[in-house]
Amino acid sequence: MNRCPAALHAVALLMLLASLTSTVSADSLSEAMRQALLRHPDISSGEAQLNVSAERLKQAKSNFYPTLGLDGAASDARDIDSGIRRERTTRRADVFLRWNLFRGLGDRQGERVAEFDRSAADAGLDDAREQVALQVVQAYLDVLRLRRQLALDDAYVAEHRRLAEDVRKRVEKGRVAQADLEQVRASLIQARLRQSQLRGQLLGAEARYRLLVGAEAGDLTEPLIEDDAVSPDLEELMRQVLTGNPRVRALRQGAAARGEEVGVAAAGLMPSFDLELRKRMLSEIDPVPQIDTRQSAQIQFSYQLPLGGAGFSRKREAAERKLAAQAGADAELLRVREEVVQRWSAWREARAIAADLEERVAASARVVAAYDLQFAAARRSLNDLIVARGEHHRAASDQLENRMQQLAGGAQVLSLLGRLRQTVLGERDAEVSSDSRQP
């Protein structure tokens, strides 16, 4: 008798757990951005590259330290000692400490190459985070825009249905012609077609959001992206791009590293001086020779010059790589500045026209209200009413599109300046999200 209630309780518990796991969503833009930054593969790749550059920097710094080594030898030889042939067995073990004193400053240049490469990798990671943040903002705004637009179209279709019902009743009473009913039906089908297309677009946008964030798009709210975060002065934005854009910084740091490689190549044309200290730890020689070195210290001089010109060619190659890297950084700076001008101009115009669009929506709403009364009093044609409602719907849609353009344009400008994450998450939260994946 108690099995049924127990089974019902178990089923209810399973349904509750299923509902909890299926309703994981990210409602706010900041929460969606945090989740995407923790799981995107581009950021994982950037972090791995940063770790690689950090290890290379350690390797470059290790060149300043001496090398501790152990040499061992075991041999059987036939020697002539004082004119006498001897069968000699040798067992030796030496400990040595070798330290390079001079290599044309190549070690110092190599360390600076690694430092600049690490800075470039760090800036590259920042660029990956900014790009992911921009993708999240675009996906978030896309879902929000389509949902709001679909709500407008739902209301528009509902108005058309009510109008069609009203016209049908009038046709039955003989007050209007059958053609008026066909006209409103055709207009209703057109509105439903647009509504169907928006639903398909919304499903695709929500799927993209889910793939990017790793959670369902919940009850999204309009994000708060302060207009003050974008400077109204275009010249100031141009200056901020030089130090703010992470991709430009990465290329400039890479160009600096290629410049230091010229010094590394030049160091290969210089002589090398090494200091070596050696201590004999084991010496078993039978028969014992007259002289056996137990401890030694020496400074070794080495200079090698390839006669084919390879050393000079490597230096010229490094110089050309430096020029190419600098040109690439300058080209990227020019491209980003051009994009900033375009995005900032579009964002400013969208803000400037917003008040007029709001007035257009209010004016078209007043026209629709007046035409409704006039149509009910048979003083206005059906076509005039349909046109007025269509204009009001377009005005509301244009106002929504303008608002989304303002938000998206501001986010794009902030991303180009390297400040989108900081604006959305806040400075402290941005630092936490950046460090949370570091090993």
FENKA-V389387 format. One record per residue. N is the residue number from 1. RES is the residue in three letters. OMEGA is omega in whole degrees, 0 to 359 (NA if undefined). NEAR is the number of other ideal C-beta (glycine too) atoms within 10 Angstrom. D_CENTER is the distance of its C-alpha to the mean C-alpha in Angstrom with 1 decimal. Layout:
n;res;omega;near;d_center
N;RES;OMEGA;NEAR;D_CENTER
N;RES;OMEGA;NEAR;D_CENTER
This chain:
n;res;omega;near;d_center
1;MET;183;4;60.7
2;ASN;183;6;57.6
3;ARG;182;7;55.4
4;CYS;176;8;54.4
5;PRO;180;9;53.1
6;ALA;179;9;51.2
7;ALA;179;10;49.7
8;LEU;178;10;48.7
9;HIS;180;10;47.1
10;ALA;179;10;45.1
11;VAL;179;10;43.9
12;ALA;179;10;43.0
13;LEU;178;10;41.0
14;LEU;179;10;39.1
15;MET;179;10;38.4
16;LEU;179;10;37.1
17;LEU;179;10;34.8
18;ALA;179;10;33.5
19;SER;180;9;32.9
20;LEU;182;9;31.0
21;THR;183;8;28.7
22;SER;183;9;28.2
23;THR;175;10;27.4
24;VAL;184;11;24.2
25;SER;175;15;22.1
26;ALA;186;23;19.5
27;ASP;182;14;21.3
28;SER;180;16;19.5
29;LEU;181;24;16.1
30;SER;180;18;15.5
31;GLU;178;15;16.6
32;ALA;180;28;14.5
33;MET;178;28;11.3
34;ARG;181;21;12.7
35;GLN;180;18;13.5
36;ALA;180;25;10.3
37;LEU;181;22;8.5
38;LEU;188;13;11.6
39;ARG;186;13;11.7
40;HIS;182;22;8.7
41;PRO;179;9;9.7
42;ASP;179;14;6.6
43;ILE;176;20;6.6
44;SER;178;13;10.3
45;SER;179;13;10.4
46;GLY;179;23;8.9
47;GLU;177;18;11.4
48;ALA;178;13;14.0
49;GLN;178;18;13.7
50;LEU;178;19;14.1
51;ASN;177;14;17.1
52;VAL;180;13;18.5
53;SER;177;20;18.6
54;ALA;178;15;20.2
55;GLU;177;12;22.8
56;ARG;177;17;23.5
57;LEU;176;18;24.2
58;LYS;179;9;26.6
59;GLN;180;12;28.3
60;ALA;180;21;28.7
61;LYS;181;14;30.3
62;SER;179;11;32.6
63;ASN;179;14;34.4
64;PHE;184;12;36.0
65;TYR;179;9;37.8
66;PRO;179;14;41.0
67;THR;178;13;41.3
68;LEU;184;10;43.7
69;GLY;180;12;45.3
70;LEU;177;9;48.3
71;ASP;178;12;50.6
72;GLY;180;10;53.2
73;ALA;174;10;55.9
74;ALA;186;10;58.6
75;SER;172;10;61.1
76;ASP;186;8;64.7
77;ALA;172;9;66.4
78;ARG;183;8;69.8
79;ASP;171;12;70.4
80;ILE;183;8;73.4
81;ASP;181;11;74.2
82;SER;178;6;77.2
83;GLY;182;5;78.4
84;ILE;176;8;78.3
85;ARG;181;9;76.0
86;ARG;171;13;74.1
87;GLU;188;10;71.8
88;ARG;175;16;69.0
89;THR;185;12;66.3
90;THR;173;16;63.4
91;ARG;184;13;60.8
92;ARG;174;17;58.4
93;ALA;182;15;55.3
94;ASP;170;19;53.7
95;VAL;182;14;50.9
96;PHE;176;16;49.3
97;LEU;184;14;46.9
98;ARG;184;15;45.4
99;TRP;177;14;43.5
100;ASN;180;17;42.3
101;LEU;182;10;43.7
102;PHE;176;14;42.5
103;ARG;179;20;40.3
104;GLY;183;17;39.8
105;LEU;180;14;37.0
106;GLY;179;20;34.8
107;ASP;179;18;33.6
108;ARG;178;17;32.6
109;GLN;178;21;30.7
110;GLY;177;23;29.0
111;GLU;180;19;27.9
112;ARG;174;19;26.4
113;VAL;180;22;24.6
114;ALA;179;21;23.0
115;GLU;180;19;22.2
116;PHE;178;22;20.5
117;ASP;178;24;18.6
118;ARG;177;22;17.5
119;SER;178;18;16.4
120;ALA;178;23;14.4
121;ALA;177;23;12.7
122;ASP;178;19;12.1
123;ALA;176;23;10.6
124;GLY;176;22;8.5
125;LEU;176;23;7.2
126;ASP;179;21;6.8
127;ASP;178;21;5.0
128;ALA;179;23;2.3
129;ARG;179;25;3.5
130;GLU;179;23;4.4
131;GLN;177;18;3.2
132;VAL;178;22;4.0
133;ALA;179;27;6.5
134;LEU;177;19;7.7
135;GLN;179;19;8.3
136;VAL;179;27;10.1
137;VAL;180;24;12.0
138;GLN;179;19;13.0
139;ALA;180;21;14.2
140;TYR;181;29;15.9
141;LEU;179;22;17.7
142;ASP;178;20;18.6
143;VAL;181;22;20.4
144;LEU;181;22;21.9
145;ARG;182;21;23.2
146;LEU;177;20;24.7
147;ARG;180;17;26.4
148;ARG;178;18;27.9
149;GLN;178;20;28.9
150;LEU;176;16;30.5
151;ALA;176;12;32.4
152;LEU;180;19;33.7
153;ASP;175;21;34.8
154;ASP;178;14;36.4
155;ALA;180;12;38.4
156;TYR;178;23;39.3
157;VAL;179;16;40.5
158;ALA;177;11;42.5
159;GLU;178;17;44.2
160;HIS;178;22;45.1
161;ARG;179;14;46.5
162;ARG;179;10;48.7
163;LEU;179;19;49.7
164;ALA;178;17;50.7
165;GLU;179;11;52.7
166;ASP;180;16;54.4
167;VAL;179;23;55.3
168;ARG;178;16;56.6
169;LYS;180;12;59.0
170;ARG;176;17;60.1
171;VAL;179;16;60.7
172;GLU;179;10;62.8
173;LYS;178;8;64.9
174;GLY;182;7;65.3
175;ARG;178;11;63.7
176;VAL;182;19;61.1
177;ALA;178;13;61.0
178;GLN;180;10;59.3
179;ALA;177;10;57.1
180;ASP;178;19;55.4
181;LEU;178;18;54.3
182;GLU;179;12;53.0
183;GLN;181;17;51.0
184;VAL;176;22;49.3
185;ARG;178;14;48.7
186;ALA;178;11;47.0
187;SER;179;20;44.8
188;LEU;179;18;44.0
189;ILE;178;10;43.0
190;GLN;179;12;40.7
191;ALA;179;21;39.0
192;ARG;177;15;38.7
193;LEU;178;10;37.1
194;ARG;178;16;34.3
195;GLN;179;16;34.0
196;SER;179;11;33.7
197;GLN;179;11;31.0
198;LEU;178;18;29.0
199;ARG;177;14;29.4
200;GLY;178;10;28.0
201;GLN;180;16;25.0
202;LEU;178;18;24.5
203;LEU;178;11;24.8
204;GLY;180;13;22.1
205;ALA;179;21;19.7
206;GLU;177;17;20.5
207;ALA;177;12;20.0
208;ARG;178;16;16.4
209;TYR;181;25;15.8
210;ARG;178;16;17.5
211;LEU;184;10;15.6
212;LEU;186;19;12.1
213;VAL;183;24;13.5
214;GLY;180;15;16.3
215;ALA;178;17;19.0
216;GLU;175;14;21.2
217;ALA;182;23;20.8
218;GLY;179;14;23.7
219;ASP;186;8;25.5
220;LEU;176;20;22.6
221;THR;181;11;23.5
222;GLU;183;13;22.5
223;PRO;180;19;19.7
224;LEU;175;11;20.9
225;ILE;186;20;18.9
226;GLU;176;9;21.5
227;ASP;180;10;22.6
228;ASP;180;7;23.5
229;ALA;178;16;19.9
230;VAL;183;22;19.9
231;SER;177;14;22.6
232;PRO;182;11;25.5
233;ASP;182;10;26.1
234;LEU;179;13;24.5
235;GLU;177;8;25.7
236;GLU;177;9;24.1
237;LEU;179;20;20.7
238;MET;178;15;21.3
239;ARG;181;11;22.0
240;GLN;180;17;19.0
241;VAL;185;18;16.7
242;LEU;182;13;18.3
243;THR;186;11;17.3
244;GLY;184;18;14.4
245;ASN;185;27;11.9
246;PRO;180;21;9.8
247;ARG;177;21;10.0
248;VAL;179;24;13.7
249;ARG;180;22;14.2
250;ALA;180;22;13.0
251;LEU;179;24;15.4
252;ARG;177;24;18.1
253;GLN;176;22;18.1
254;GLY;177;21;18.3
255;ALA;177;21;21.1
256;ALA;178;20;22.8
257;ALA;179;22;22.7
258;ARG;176;23;24.3
259;GLY;178;20;26.9
260;GLU;178;20;27.9
261;GLU;174;23;28.4
262;VAL;177;20;31.2
263;GLY;177;18;33.0
264;VAL;179;23;32.5
265;ALA;179;21;34.1
266;ALA;180;19;36.8
267;ALA;178;20;37.6
268;GLY;178;18;38.6
269;LEU;183;16;41.5
270;MET;177;14;42.8
271;PRO;181;12;45.3
272;SER;177;17;44.4
273;PHE;180;15;46.4
274;ASP;174;17;46.3
275;LEU;181;14;48.2
276;GLU;174;16;49.4
277;LEU;186;14;51.4
278;ARG;180;17;53.0
279;LYS;179;13;55.2
280;ARG;181;16;57.3
281;MET;181;12;57.0
282;LEU;177;11;59.2
283;SER;178;15;61.9
284;GLU;183;11;64.4
285;ILE;181;13;66.4
286;ASP;357;10;69.7
287;PRO;184;11;71.9
288;VAL;178;10;70.6
289;PRO;179;12;70.2
290;GLN;181;6;71.8
291;ILE;176;5;68.5
292;ASP;182;11;65.3
293;THR;179;10;62.3
294;ARG;183;10;61.1
295;GLN;182;9;58.7
296;SER;174;12;57.2
297;ALA;182;10;54.9
298;GLN;172;10;53.9
299;ILE;186;9;51.7
300;GLN;177;12;50.6
301;PHE;181;9;50.0
302;SER;177;9;48.1
303;TYR;181;9;47.4
304;GLN;180;9;46.4
305;LEU;178;11;46.2
306;PRO;184;12;45.4
307;LEU;179;6;48.0
308;GLY;179;7;45.9
309;GLY;182;10;43.6
310;ALA;181;11;40.4
311;GLY;178;17;39.7
312;PHE;178;15;39.9
313;SER;178;12;37.8
314;ARG;178;18;35.0
315;LYS;178;19;35.0
316;ARG;177;12;35.0
317;GLU;179;13;32.1
318;ALA;179;18;30.1
319;ALA;178;16;31.0
320;GLU;176;12;29.9
321;ARG;177;17;26.5
322;LYS;180;18;26.2
323;LEU;179;12;27.1
324;ALA;179;12;24.7
325;ALA;177;21;21.8
326;GLN;178;17;22.9
327;ALA;177;12;23.3
328;GLY;178;15;19.9
329;ALA;179;21;18.5
330;ASP;179;14;21.0
331;ALA;178;11;20.1
332;GLU;177;16;16.4
333;LEU;178;19;17.7
334;LEU;180;12;20.1
335;ARG;181;12;17.8
336;VAL;179;19;15.4
337;ARG;176;18;18.7
338;GLU;179;10;20.1
339;GLU;177;15;17.2
340;VAL;179;20;17.6
341;VAL;181;13;21.3
342;GLN;182;13;20.9
343;ARG;182;21;18.6
344;TRP;179;22;20.6
345;SER;179;12;23.9
346;ALA;179;16;23.1
347;TRP;180;21;22.0
348;ARG;179;16;25.2
349;GLU;178;14;27.4
350;ALA;177;20;26.2
351;ARG;184;17;27.1
352;ALA;184;9;30.4
353;ILE;186;16;31.6
354;ALA;181;15;30.7
355;ALA;178;9;34.2
356;ASP;178;11;36.0
357;LEU;177;18;34.2
358;GLU;177;14;35.2
359;GLU;178;12;38.8
360;ARG;179;18;38.7
361;VAL;180;18;37.9
362;ALA;181;12;40.8
363;ALA;179;13;43.2
364;SER;176;19;42.6
365;ALA;177;14;43.1
366;ARG;178;12;46.4
367;VAL;179;18;47.4
368;VAL;180;17;46.7
369;ALA;179;12;48.8
370;ALA;181;12;51.6
371;TYR;176;21;51.6
372;ASP;180;17;51.7
373;LEU;181;10;54.9
374;GLN;177;15;56.4
375;PHE;177;21;55.7
376;ALA;180;11;57.4
377;ALA;179;8;60.3
378;ALA;178;10;60.4
379;ARG;181;10;59.8
380;ARG;183;16;56.4
381;SER;178;15;55.6
382;LEU;181;21;53.1
383;ASN;178;12;51.2
384;ASP;180;14;50.7
385;LEU;180;20;49.4
386;ILE;179;20;46.9
387;VAL;180;14;45.7
388;ALA;178;22;45.3
389;ARG;177;21;43.4
390;GLY;177;17;41.1
391;GLU;178;15;40.5
392;HIS;178;24;39.7
393;HIS;178;21;37.2
394;ARG;179;15;35.6
395;ALA;178;20;35.6
396;ALA;179;21;33.9
397;SER;179;17;31.3
398;ASP;178;14;30.7
399;GLN;177;19;30.4
400;LEU;180;18;27.8
401;GLU;179;15;25.8
402;ASN;180;17;26.1
403;ARG;178;19;24.8
404;MET;177;19;21.7
405;GLN;177;19;21.2
406;GLN;181;20;21.6
407;LEU;181;22;18.9
408;ALA;179;22;16.4
409;GLY;177;22;17.4
410;GLY;178;24;17.1
411;ALA;180;27;13.6
412;GLN;178;22;12.7
413;VAL;179;23;14.6
414;LEU;178;25;13.2
415;SER;178;23;9.6
416;LEU;178;25;11.3
417;LEU;180;23;13.1
418;GLY;184;22;10.3
419;ARG;183;19;12.2
420;LEU;179;27;10.8
421;ARG;181;27;10.3
422;GLN;181;18;13.5
423;THR;184;22;15.3
424;VAL;185;25;14.6
425;LEU;190;21;14.9
426;GLY;186;12;17.2
427;GLU;183;11;17.1
428;ARG;180;9;18.6
429;ASP;178;15;16.6
430;ALA;178;21;13.3
431;GLU;180;13;14.9
432;VAL;180;12;16.1
433;SER;179;21;12.9
434;SER;184;17;11.5
435;ASP;188;8;14.9
436;SER;181;10;15.7
437;ARG;182;15;14.3
438;GLN;180;9;15.7
439;PRO;NA;5;18.9
